[in-house]
């Protein structure tokens, strides 16, 4: 079977792991793709969730060809046969591992937020990934857990290559899978949707699991109208799935549409690098806007095939021209949709998505009533295009995101109507307590003002003199 996405795969995997519930296991998702799968396992078992950072050591001529892997806590694995096959020696492998170790260290700091690694000694540890082909990263992760004195190590993934599974039993106490195919060419082929998982999504998964276990809210300063944890993550029942056509060839982009009664306007979310309509942060901000009487549309910028390509190369997320074309296609669909065409339109952009939103607004002056950018990259838009944006633009940047702040301040000088707001103590991902709440509050106010002005203009009214 093919899984719809990592969430569905995690739910099916969790059923296979029920026998470990009473051991109060620690669930460790392998970064980054394994974390959304591990989240579902942790929620189902009522278990603690954390991450284990792993990095593949790729061959020089083909980075996807694994020579081994390294994991936080000192776990490492080198495939001697693969190394011999490509004609390398131990020195070569050490050189290839060096940049991976540096990136490993960076991610450990980011994902554990400067805290100590999770304690595994004496515990049952469920190591979860979204799929296992050759098993290099899985082996390194298991070795890390063993080195840190885990009582029991279980490796689990929705899909594991049949020929790999027996060999992995040398590294752990149990191997659990939903599917064990004999022809596993690529893990992504077993998912209908397999986008790259961003750093912010990893952090959101951890926060959601911690909230579920402790009963505490996910973000520390939730606005009124709190919902149960599960509802914060999944699209509320008020959101319906839509398919948005684009381009000359047959193709659609999936989306979630929410239209409250008598909405003030519609906010289209243009997500950032490596993200999707499933972004928990954007979904939560959307829920705040919906409670303020705004309709919202979250949609994917890339097709599933493009998302897989982007996961391999990381290039499409910076293809602003392509992303802009998708935003414009979505805007055309909105203009033709009877339920939406009469509503003022706003864009909520993040990271590279903010650049695409600005380009699209410049191409259709007068169509977009307001734009909000969260940690955006307006520097990727030419000064000429920025000058053509007639919409009022709110640029929200974290105080600690110094490089992006400077880029936003520089771009703001070219925008006809713009305001840069620095969110105190916030980093690029706005994961600090209260930071995302501040983003949502300011966005709601900005859009309400822009939509009110658009309504006034369309009705021919004006302020009294």
C-alpha positions as CSV (number, residue, x, y, z in Angstrom):
1,X,0.0,0.0,0.0
2,X,1.0,3.6,-0.5
3,X,0.5,6.0,2.4
4,X,-1.3,9.3,2.0
5,X,1.3,11.2,4.0
6,X,3.6,10.8,7.0
7,X,0.7,11.4,9.4
8,X,-1.3,8.4,8.1
9,X,1.8,6.3,8.0
10,X,2.5,7.2,11.6
11,X,-1.0,6.2,12.7
12,X,-0.7,2.8,11.0
13,X,2.8,2.3,12.5
14,X,1.5,3.2,15.9
15,X,-0.9,0.3,15.8
16,X,2.0,-2.1,15.3
17,X,3.7,-0.6,18.3
18,X,0.9,-0.9,20.8
19,X,2.6,-3.7,22.6
20,X,5.2,-1.2,23.9
21,X,2.6,1.2,25.5
22,X,3.0,-0.2,29.0
23,X,6.7,0.3,28.9
24,X,6.2,4.0,28.8
25,X,8.7,4.3,25.9
26,X,10.6,7.3,24.7
27,X,9.9,7.9,21.0
28,X,12.8,9.4,19.0
29,X,12.0,10.7,15.5
30,X,14.9,10.7,13.1
31,X,15.4,14.2,11.7
32,X,13.8,15.4,9.8
33,X,11.4,13.2,7.9
34,X,10.9,10.7,10.7
35,X,9.6,13.3,13.2
36,X,6.0,13.7,11.9
37,X,5.7,9.9,11.8
38,X,7.1,9.7,15.4
39,X,4.6,12.3,16.5
40,X,1.6,10.1,15.6
41,X,3.3,7.2,17.4
42,X,3.8,9.2,20.5
43,X,0.3,10.6,20.5
44,X,-1.2,7.1,20.1
45,X,0.9,5.6,22.8
46,X,0.7,8.6,25.2
47,X,4.5,8.6,25.1
48,X,7.2,11.2,25.3
49,X,8.5,12.5,22.0
50,X,11.9,13.9,21.2
51,X,14.2,13.8,18.2
52,X,17.5,12.1,17.2
53,X,19.6,14.1,14.8
54,X,21.2,11.9,12.1
55,X,23.2,12.8,9.0
56,X,24.0,10.6,6.0
57,X,27.5,10.4,4.7
58,X,27.1,10.5,0.9
59,X,29.5,9.5,-1.8
60,X,31.3,12.4,-3.5
61,X,29.8,11.7,-6.9
62,X,26.3,11.0,-5.6
63,X,25.2,12.4,-2.3
64,X,22.2,10.1,-2.1
65,X,24.5,7.0,-2.2
66,X,25.1,6.3,1.5
67,X,28.6,5.3,2.7
68,X,27.4,5.6,6.3
69,X,25.9,7.9,8.8
70,X,26.4,9.8,12.0
71,X,24.0,10.4,14.9
72,X,23.9,12.6,17.9
73,X,25.4,11.1,21.0
74,X,28.3,9.6,19.1
75,X,26.5,6.9,17.0
76,X,28.2,6.2,13.7
77,X,28.1,3.5,11.0
78,X,30.3,3.0,7.9
79,X,29.3,0.6,5.2
80,X,32.6,-1.0,4.4
81,X,31.3,-2.6,1.2
82,X,30.0,0.7,-0.2
83,X,33.2,2.4,0.7
84,X,35.2,-0.2,-1.1
85,X,32.9,-0.2,-4.1
86,X,33.5,3.5,-4.8
87,X,37.2,3.2,-4.2
88,X,37.6,5.3,-1.1
89,X,39.6,4.7,2.1
90,X,39.1,5.6,5.8
91,X,40.7,9.1,5.3
92,X,38.3,9.9,2.5
93,X,35.3,8.9,4.6
94,X,36.5,11.0,7.5
95,X,36.8,14.0,5.2
96,X,33.3,13.4,3.8
97,X,31.9,13.1,7.4
98,X,33.4,16.3,8.6
99,X,30.8,18.7,7.1
100,X,28.0,16.3,8.1
101,X,29.3,16.4,11.7
102,X,29.3,20.2,11.7
103,X,25.7,20.2,10.4
104,X,24.8,17.6,12.9
105,X,26.1,19.8,15.7
106,X,24.1,22.8,14.4
107,X,20.9,20.8,14.2
108,X,21.4,19.3,17.7
109,X,21.5,22.9,19.1
110,X,18.5,24.0,17.1
111,X,16.2,21.0,17.7
112,X,17.1,20.5,21.4
113,X,17.1,24.3,21.9
114,X,20.4,24.2,23.8
115,X,19.1,21.6,26.3
116,X,20.8,18.3,27.1
117,X,20.1,15.3,24.9
118,X,17.1,13.3,26.1
119,X,18.0,10.7,28.7
120,X,17.6,7.2,27.4
121,X,19.5,5.1,30.0
122,X,17.3,2.3,31.3
123,X,14.4,3.1,29.0
124,X,12.6,1.5,26.1
125,X,13.5,3.6,23.1
126,X,11.4,3.6,19.9
127,X,13.5,5.0,17.0
128,X,11.1,6.1,14.2
129,X,11.9,7.1,10.6
130,X,9.6,7.6,7.6
131,X,11.3,4.7,5.8
132,X,14.4,2.6,5.7
133,X,16.1,1.6,2.5
134,X,19.8,0.8,3.1
135,X,19.6,1.4,6.8
136,X,22.7,3.6,7.3
137,X,21.0,6.3,9.4
138,X,19.0,3.7,11.2
139,X,22.1,1.8,12.3
140,X,23.8,5.0,13.5
141,X,20.7,5.9,15.5
142,X,20.5,2.5,17.1
143,X,24.2,2.6,18.0
144,X,23.7,6.0,19.6
145,X,20.8,4.7,21.8
146,X,22.9,1.6,22.7
147,X,25.9,3.7,23.6
148,X,23.7,5.8,25.9
149,X,22.5,2.6,27.8
150,X,19.0,2.3,26.5
151,X,17.3,-0.8,28.0
152,X,15.6,-1.8,24.8
153,X,16.0,-0.3,21.3
154,X,13.2,-0.8,18.8
155,X,13.6,0.5,15.2
156,X,10.2,1.3,13.5
157,X,9.2,2.7,10.2
158,X,6.1,2.5,7.9
159,X,8.2,1.0,5.2
160,X,11.5,-1.0,5.4
161,X,13.3,-2.8,2.6
162,X,12.7,-6.6,3.1
163,X,16.4,-7.3,2.5
164,X,17.5,-4.7,5.0
165,X,15.3,-5.6,8.0
166,X,17.1,-8.8,9.0
167,X,20.4,-7.1,9.0
168,X,19.1,-4.3,11.3
169,X,18.3,-6.8,14.0
170,X,22.0,-6.9,14.8
171,X,21.7,-3.3,16.0
172,X,18.4,-3.4,17.9
173,X,16.0,-5.6,19.9
174,X,13.1,-5.4,17.5
175,X,12.3,-4.1,14.0
176,X,8.7,-3.0,13.3
177,X,7.2,-2.0,9.9
178,X,3.9,-1.7,8.2
179,X,5.3,-2.7,4.8
180,X,8.4,-4.8,4.0
181,X,8.7,-4.6,0.2
182,X,11.3,-6.5,-1.8
183,X,11.5,-3.7,-4.4
184,X,12.0,-0.6,-2.3
185,X,13.7,1.8,-4.7
186,X,13.0,5.1,-2.9
187,X,11.1,5.7,0.4
188,X,9.2,8.7,-1.2
189,X,7.6,6.3,-3.7
190,X,5.6,4.7,-0.9
191,X,3.9,8.1,-0.1
192,X,1.4,9.9,-2.3
193,X,2.6,13.1,-0.6
194,X,6.2,13.3,0.6
195,X,7.3,16.9,1.0
196,X,10.5,17.9,2.7
197,X,10.1,18.5,6.4
198,X,11.3,21.9,7.6
199,X,13.1,22.8,10.8
200,X,10.0,24.6,12.1
201,X,7.8,21.5,11.5
202,X,10.2,19.4,13.6
203,X,10.0,21.9,16.5
204,X,6.2,22.1,16.1
205,X,5.9,18.3,16.4
206,X,7.9,18.3,19.6
207,X,5.8,21.1,21.1
208,X,2.6,19.5,20.2
209,X,3.6,16.1,21.7
210,X,4.8,17.9,24.9
211,X,1.5,19.7,25.1
212,X,-0.5,16.4,24.7
213,X,1.5,14.7,27.5
214,X,1.5,17.6,30.0
215,X,-1.9,19.1,29.1
216,X,-0.2,22.5,28.6
217,X,-1.0,24.6,25.6
218,X,1.4,24.3,22.6
219,X,2.7,27.9,22.5
220,X,2.6,29.2,26.0
221,X,0.4,32.2,25.2
222,X,-2.6,30.9,23.3
223,X,-5.3,33.5,22.5
224,X,-8.8,32.9,23.6
225,X,-10.8,30.1,22.0
226,X,-8.2,27.4,22.8
227,X,-9.0,24.1,21.2
228,X,-7.9,20.6,22.1
229,X,-4.4,19.7,21.0
230,X,-5.4,17.4,18.1
231,X,-7.6,20.1,16.6
232,X,-4.7,22.5,16.6
233,X,-2.7,20.2,14.4
234,X,-5.2,18.9,12.0
235,X,-7.4,21.0,9.8
236,X,-10.6,21.9,11.7
237,X,-13.9,20.5,10.4
238,X,-14.7,24.0,9.1
239,X,-11.9,23.6,6.5
240,X,-12.7,21.8,3.3
241,X,-10.2,20.3,0.9
242,X,-10.0,22.0,-2.5
243,X,-8.1,21.3,-5.7
244,X,-6.8,24.4,-7.5
245,X,-5.9,24.1,-11.2
246,X,-2.7,25.7,-12.6
247,X,-0.8,25.9,-15.8
248,X,-1.6,24.8,-19.3
249,X,-1.3,21.1,-18.6
250,X,-3.6,19.2,-16.4
251,X,-2.6,19.7,-12.8
252,X,-4.0,20.8,-9.5
253,X,-2.7,22.1,-6.2
254,X,-4.3,20.7,-3.0
255,X,-5.5,23.2,-0.4
256,X,-7.7,23.8,2.7
257,X,-10.4,26.4,2.5
258,X,-12.2,27.9,5.5
259,X,-15.0,30.5,5.0
260,X,-16.7,31.7,8.2
261,X,-20.1,33.4,7.9
262,X,-19.8,36.9,6.3
263,X,-16.0,37.0,6.1
264,X,-14.2,40.4,6.0
265,X,-11.9,39.0,3.3
266,X,-9.8,36.0,2.3
267,X,-6.2,35.4,3.3
268,X,-4.2,33.1,1.1
269,X,-1.2,31.5,2.8
270,X,2.0,31.3,0.7
271,X,4.2,29.0,2.7
272,X,8.0,29.1,2.9
273,X,11.0,27.0,2.1
274,X,10.3,23.3,2.2
275,X,6.9,23.7,3.8
276,X,3.3,22.9,2.7
277,X,-0.3,23.5,3.5
278,X,0.2,21.2,6.4
279,X,2.5,23.6,8.2
280,X,1.4,23.6,11.8
281,X,2.5,27.2,12.3
282,X,0.5,28.5,9.4
283,X,-2.5,26.3,10.3
284,X,-2.5,27.8,13.8
285,X,-2.2,31.4,12.5
286,X,-5.0,30.6,10.1
287,X,-7.2,29.4,12.9
288,X,-6.7,32.7,14.7
289,X,-7.6,34.7,11.6
290,X,-10.7,32.5,11.1
291,X,-11.8,33.4,14.7
292,X,-11.4,37.0,13.7
293,X,-13.9,36.6,10.8
294,X,-11.4,36.1,8.0
295,X,-11.6,33.3,5.4
296,X,-8.4,31.4,4.8
297,X,-6.8,29.3,2.1
298,X,-3.8,27.2,2.7
299,X,-2.4,25.5,-0.4
300,X,0.7,23.7,-1.7
301,X,3.0,25.6,-4.1
302,X,4.5,22.4,-5.5
303,X,3.1,19.2,-6.9
304,X,4.0,16.0,-5.0
305,X,6.6,15.2,-7.8
306,X,8.1,18.6,-7.5
307,X,8.1,18.4,-3.7
308,X,10.1,15.2,-4.0
309,X,12.5,16.8,-6.4
310,X,12.9,19.8,-4.1
311,X,13.6,17.5,-1.2
312,X,16.5,16.0,-3.2
313,X,17.9,19.3,-4.6
314,X,16.5,22.1,-2.5
315,X,16.2,24.2,-5.6
316,X,12.6,24.7,-6.4
317,X,11.8,26.5,-3.2
318,X,14.1,29.3,-4.5
319,X,12.5,29.3,-8.0
320,X,10.6,32.5,-7.3
321,X,9.3,32.7,-10.9
322,X,7.7,29.3,-10.6
323,X,6.3,30.0,-7.2
324,X,4.9,33.3,-8.3
325,X,3.1,31.6,-11.3
326,X,1.5,29.3,-8.8
327,X,0.3,32.1,-6.6
328,X,-1.1,33.9,-9.6
329,X,-2.9,30.7,-10.7
330,X,-4.4,30.4,-7.2
331,X,-5.5,34.1,-7.3
332,X,-7.2,33.5,-10.7
333,X,-9.0,30.5,-9.2
334,X,-10.2,32.7,-6.3
335,X,-11.4,35.4,-8.7
336,X,-13.5,32.8,-10.6
337,X,-14.8,31.0,-7.4
338,X,-18.4,32.2,-6.7
339,X,-17.9,31.8,-2.9
340,X,-14.7,33.9,-2.9
341,X,-14.5,36.3,-5.9
342,X,-16.2,39.2,-4.1
343,X,-14.0,39.1,-1.1
344,X,-10.9,41.3,-0.7
345,X,-7.8,39.2,-1.0
346,X,-4.7,39.2,1.2
347,X,-1.5,37.2,1.1
348,X,0.3,35.8,4.2
349,X,3.8,34.9,3.1
350,X,6.6,33.2,4.9
351,X,10.3,32.9,3.9
352,X,10.6,32.4,0.1
353,X,6.8,32.3,-0.1
354,X,6.7,36.0,0.9
355,X,8.8,36.8,-2.2
356,X,6.4,35.0,-4.4
357,X,3.5,36.8,-2.8
358,X,5.1,40.2,-3.4
359,X,5.9,39.3,-7.1
360,X,2.3,38.2,-7.6
361,X,0.9,41.4,-6.0
362,X,3.2,43.5,-8.2
363,X,1.9,41.7,-11.3
364,X,-1.8,42.4,-10.4
365,X,-1.9,45.9,-8.9
366,X,-5.2,46.7,-7.2
367,X,-6.1,43.0,-6.8
368,X,-4.5,42.4,-3.3
369,X,-5.7,44.4,-0.4
370,X,-3.0,43.6,2.1
371,X,0.1,41.5,2.6
372,X,1.8,40.1,5.7
373,X,5.3,38.6,5.6
374,X,6.5,36.3,8.5
375,X,10.3,36.0,8.4
376,X,10.1,36.7,4.7
377,X,12.7,37.1,2.0
378,X,11.6,40.3,0.1
379,X,15.3,40.6,-0.9
380,X,14.6,37.9,-3.5
381,X,12.3,40.4,-5.3
382,X,13.7,43.0,-7.6
383,X,13.5,46.7,-6.5
384,X,11.3,47.4,-9.6
385,X,8.8,44.7,-8.6
386,X,8.8,46.0,-5.0
387,X,8.0,49.5,-6.2
388,X,5.1,48.0,-8.1
389,X,3.4,46.6,-5.0
390,X,0.4,48.8,-4.4
391,X,-0.8,46.8,-1.3
392,X,0.2,47.8,2.2
393,X,2.8,45.4,3.4
394,X,3.6,44.3,7.0
395,X,7.0,42.8,7.4
396,X,7.2,40.8,10.7
397,X,10.8,39.7,11.7
398,X,12.2,38.2,14.8
399,X,14.6,40.3,16.8
400,X,17.2,37.5,16.9
401,X,16.9,36.9,13.1
402,X,19.4,39.7,12.4
403,X,20.4,38.8,8.8
404,X,16.7,38.5,7.7
405,X,15.8,41.7,9.6
406,X,18.5,43.6,7.7
407,X,17.2,42.2,4.4
408,X,13.6,43.2,5.2
409,X,14.6,46.7,6.2
410,X,16.4,47.1,2.9
411,X,13.5,45.9,0.9
412,X,11.0,48.1,2.8
413,X,12.7,51.2,1.4
414,X,11.4,50.2,-2.1
415,X,7.9,49.3,-1.1
416,X,5.4,52.2,-1.5
417,X,3.5,51.3,1.8
418,X,5.3,49.1,4.2
419,X,5.9,48.7,7.9
420,X,8.7,46.6,9.5
421,X,7.7,45.2,12.9
422,X,10.4,43.4,15.1
423,X,9.0,40.7,17.3
424,X,11.0,40.9,20.6
425,X,13.3,38.0,21.4
426,X,12.0,36.0,18.5
427,X,14.2,33.9,16.2
428,X,13.5,33.1,12.5
429,X,11.0,30.3,13.4
430,X,9.1,32.3,16.0
431,X,9.2,29.2,18.3
432,X,9.7,31.3,21.5
433,X,6.7,31.5,23.9
434,X,4.3,34.1,22.7
435,X,6.1,34.9,19.4
436,X,3.7,33.2,17.1
437,X,0.7,34.7,19.0
438,X,2.2,38.1,18.4
439,X,2.5,37.3,14.7
440,X,-1.1,36.2,14.5
441,X,-2.4,39.2,16.4
442,X,-0.6,41.7,14.2
443,X,-1.6,39.9,11.1
444,X,-5.3,39.8,12.0
445,X,-5.2,43.6,12.7
446,X,-3.3,44.4,9.4
447,X,-5.7,42.3,7.3
448,X,-8.8,43.7,9.0
449,X,-7.6,47.2,8.2
450,X,-6.6,46.4,4.6
451,X,-9.9,44.7,3.9
452,X,-11.9,47.5,5.5
453,X,-10.2,50.0,3.2
454,X,-10.9,47.7,0.2
455,X,-14.6,47.5,1.1
456,X,-14.7,51.3,1.5
457,X,-13.1,51.8,-1.9
458,X,-15.4,49.3,-3.7
459,X,-18.5,50.9,-2.2
460,X,-17.3,54.4,-3.1
461,X,-17.4,55.6,0.5
462,X,-14.7,57.9,2.0
463,X,-13.8,59.2,5.4
464,X,-15.5,62.4,6.4
465,X,-13.5,65.6,6.1
